[in-house]
Amino acid sequence: MKTVVCYINQFFAGIGGEEKAYQEPYIQEGCVGPVQAIQAALEDAQVTHTLVCGDNYMGSDTEKAVARILELLEGHVPDLFIAGPAFQAGRYGLACGTICQAVQEKFSIPALTSMHPENPGVEMFRQKVIIFQGGKGAVKMRADVQTMIRFANKLLSGQPNEGAEAEGYFPRGCRHEKFLEDKRENTAAYRGVQMLIRKMHGQPYRTELAIPAPEQVPIAPAVSDLSHAVVAMVTSGGIVPSDNPDRIQSASATRWGRYDISGMERLEAGVFKTIHAGFDPTAANADPNVVVPLDAMRAYEKEGKIGRLHPYFYSTVGTGTTEAEARRMAQEIIPHLVADGVTAVILGST
């Protein structure tokens, strides 16, 4: 009989919520929590073990978490690895994608997971891991499991993969040869002409090489009078208080921080630092103002070049952070800026 190992987070393991989000990885025999639904849907396979890890532990100490999980899997290597479903939970999605990719690379076995299209894990891992399109929350658990395990059963029994659209997972950009019964359709020229004819007649058609359209963000109009502007500073350079109180990840960030700078003339080294993993932190740690220019903005404020400086700066990490997560964080930050009448934002990077 084929074997399966599943991965879930601390919440679905039933050990707690945010207070257990730093739970270190452990492995348990058999099914835990929703893994029972996975076992029930499997046709000729047995879930031998369930792996559990806290979302924050995976996000804040990823290398250590992955190394420990791979160590726990030694001696229990299954025929198939399943993580989640992760729904729209960003931290859980990142964890599922991370461990699926690591397991595939380490043990050369297939790994599956499921996420909502808006989960940042989709964009990060869809080209490397088979990720099924899932619902927003746990109320869709049964449907998400059925979709994922339907394919798992085919995979374990050696049946052919019919492709992303037919199976229900996000396209990975992989193209495979398929010989059609109609010999004319075996040529790209014939299929291309047929597609053109359908397009010319206003009929539905589908390209074989879909190219996603990049999102265009309109350029904001210039600030007409800086001497009356309320200016805020936002950075993707990872400048935070030295204890990183919001536990912002050093890469693939899903969190941001808001830090009070009222009464400060500059950001002092040792009090502030960068936790960004995408550049050499030496200069930023020696003088955090090179990333968040509080000293220069205070000078402009005194000279009357700007009206006043917003009393907080906002920080996250840009490296590896998905567009979806960046958009969400911006939407959470904007109400704070609007409430203080901010009219201009300086977005400092690295």
Long-range contacts (C-beta under 8 A, 24 or more apart in sequence): 1-44, 1-45, 1-46, 2-44, 2-45, 2-46, 2-78, 2-79, 2-80, 2-156, 3-45, 3-46, 3-47, 3-48, 3-78, 3-79, 3-80, 4-38, 4-42, 4-45, 4-46, 4-47, 4-48, 4-78, 4-79, 4-80, 4-81, 4-82, 4-152, 5-47, 5-48, 5-49, 5-50, 5-51, 5-73, 5-76, 5-78, 5-80, 5-81, 5-82, 6-31, 6-32, 6-35, 6-38, 6-47, 6-49, 6-50, 6-51, 6-81, 6-82, 6-83, 7-50, 7-51, 7-52, 7-53, 7-69, 7-81, 7-82, 7-83, 7-84, 7-95, 7-96, 7-99, 7-100, 8-32, 8-33, 8-34, 8-35, 8-50, 8-51, 8-52, 8-83, 8-84, 9-52, 9-53, 9-54, 9-55, 9-91, 9-92, 9-95, 10-52, 10-53, 10-54, 10-55, 11-55, 13-50, 13-52, 15-52, 20-54, 21-54, 21-55, 21-56, 21-57, 21-91, 22-54, 22-56, 22-57, 22-60, 23-52, 23-53, 23-54, 23-57, 24-53, 24-54, 24-57, 24-65, 24-68, 25-51, 25-52, 25-53, 25-57, 25-65, 25-68, 25-69, 25-72, 26-51, 26-52, 26-53, 26-72, 27-51, 27-52, 27-72, 27-73, 27-76, 28-52, 34-141, 34-145, 37-141, 37-142, 37-145, 38-82, 38-145, 38-148, 38-149, 41-145, 41-146, 41-149, 41-150, 41-153, 42-149, 42-152, 42-153, 42-156, 43-153, 43-156, 43-157, 44-153, 44-156, 44-157, 45-79, 45-80, 45-152, 45-153, 45-156, 48-76, 48-78, 49-76, 49-78, 51-99, 53-95, 53-99, 55-89, 55-91, 55-92, 55-95, 56-91, 56-247, 58-91, 58-94, 58-95, 58-98, 58-99, 59-91, 59-94, 59-95, 59-249, 59-252, 59-254, 60-247, 60-249, 62-98, 66-98, 66-99, 66-102, 69-99, 69-102, 69-103, 70-102, 70-103, 70-106, 73-103, 73-106, 73-107, 77-107, 77-109, 78-109, 79-109, 79-156, 80-109, 80-110, 80-111, 80-112, 80-152, 80-155, 80-156, 81-107, 81-109, 81-110, 81-111, 81-112, 82-111, 82-112, 82-113, 82-148, 82-152, 83-111, 83-112, 83-113, 84-113, 84-114, 84-115, 84-134, 84-144, 85-113, 85-114, 85-115, 85-132, 85-134, 85-135, 85-140, 85-141, 85-144, 85-145, 85-148, 86-113, 86-114, 86-115, 86-116, 86-119, 86-121, 86-134, 87-114, 87-115, 87-116, 87-119, 87-134, 87-135, 87-136, 87-137, 87-138, 87-140, 87-144, 88-115, 88-116, 88-118, 88-119, 88-136, 88-137, 89-119, 90-119, 90-120, 90-121, 90-254, 90-325, 90-328, 91-254, 92-121, 93-119, 93-120, 93-121, 93-122, 94-120, 94-121, 94-124, 94-252, 94-254, 96-121, 97-121, 97-124, 97-125, 97-128, 97-129, 97-131, 98-125, 100-125, 100-129, 101-125, 101-128, 101-129, 104-128, 104-129, 110-155, 112-148, 112-151, 112-152, 113-148, 114-144, 114-145, 114-147, 114-148, 117-170, 118-324, 119-324, 120-252, 120-254, 120-321, 120-322, 120-324, 120-325, 122-170, 122-324, 123-322, 123-323, 123-324, 124-252, 124-320, 124-322, 126-170, 126-171, 126-172, 127-172, 127-173, 128-172, 130-169, 130-172, 131-169, 131-170, 132-167, 132-168, 132-169, 132-170, 133-168, 133-169, 133-170, 171-210, 215-323, 223-343, 223-344, 226-305, 226-306, 226-307, 226-344, 227-304, 227-305, 227-306, 227-307, 228-307, 229-306, 229-307, 229-343, 229-344, 230-307, 230-308, 230-309, 230-310, 230-340, 230-341, 230-342, 230-343, 230-344, 231-297, 231-306, 231-307, 231-308, 231-309, 231-310, 231-342, 231-343, 231-344, 231-345, 231-346, 232-309, 232-310, 232-312, 232-313, 232-314, 232-337, 232-340, 232-342, 232-344, 232-345, 232-346, 233-292, 233-293, 233-294, 233-297, 233-309, 233-310, 233-313, 233-314, 233-345, 233-346, 233-348, 234-313, 234-314, 234-315, 234-333, 234-345, 234-346, 234-347, 234-348, 235-291, 235-292, 235-313, 235-314, 235-315, 235-316, 235-347, 235-348, 235-349, 236-315, 236-316, 236-317, 236-318, 236-321, 236-347, 236-348, 236-349, 236-350, 237-274, 237-276, 237-284, 237-291, 237-292, 237-315, 237-317, 237-318, 237-348, 237-349, 237-350, 238-274, 238-275, 238-276, 238-291, 238-315, 238-316, 238-317, 239-267, 239-272, 239-273, 239-274, 239-284, 239-288, 239-291, 239-292, 239-313, 239-315, 240-272, 240-273, 240-274, 240-275, 240-315, 241-271, 241-272, 242-270, 242-271, 242-272, 242-273, 244-275, 248-275, 248-315, 248-316, 248-317, 249-317, 250-275, 250-276, 250-277, 250-317, 250-319, 251-277, 251-278, 251-317, 251-319, 251-320, 251-321, 252-319, 252-320, 252-321, 252-322, 253-316, 253-317, 253-318, 253-320, 253-321, 253-325, 253-329, 254-321, 254-325, 255-316, 255-329, 256-314, 256-315, 256-316, 256-329, 256-332, 256-333, 257-314, 257-315, 257-316, 258-312, 258-313, 258-314, 258-333, 258-336, 259-312, 259-313, 259-314, 259-315, 260-311, 260-312, 261-294, 261-309, 261-311, 261-312, 261-313, 262-311, 262-312, 264-294, 265-294, 265-295, 265-298, 266-294, 266-295, 266-298, 267-292, 267-294, 267-295, 275-317, 276-317, 276-318, 276-319, 276-350, 277-317, 277-319, 278-317, 278-318, 278-319, 278-320, 278-350, 279-350, 284-350, 291-348, 291-349, 291-350, 292-348, 293-346, 293-348, 297-346, 306-344, 310-337, 310-340, 310-342, 311-340, 312-336, 318-349, 318-350
